[in-house]
Amino acid sequence: MPRDPIADIKETIEKIRPFIQMDGGDIEFVKFEGGTVFIRLLGACVGCGLIDITLRDGIEKILLEEVPGVIDVQLEEQT
């Protein structure tokens, strides 16, 4: 039986979360649509100058490697 990609994404985010929290931030899953994972970064991540590096070289790289079907990760702005 194929795995649920959303469950895999959330599980992977839980592995990433402690590293983001060490720097005072947090990560929240928003949705998975058309191969793209939408996330929200919270806390110290908001307005951080390193957010692009965290997103592309960290979060996106890990999700692409660990979850089949993920082709992109996008940052969802807070509302």
Beta strands, then each sheet from edge to edge (+ up, - down):
strand 1: 25-33
strand 2: 36-43
strand 3: 72-75
sheet 1: 1+ 2- 3-
end
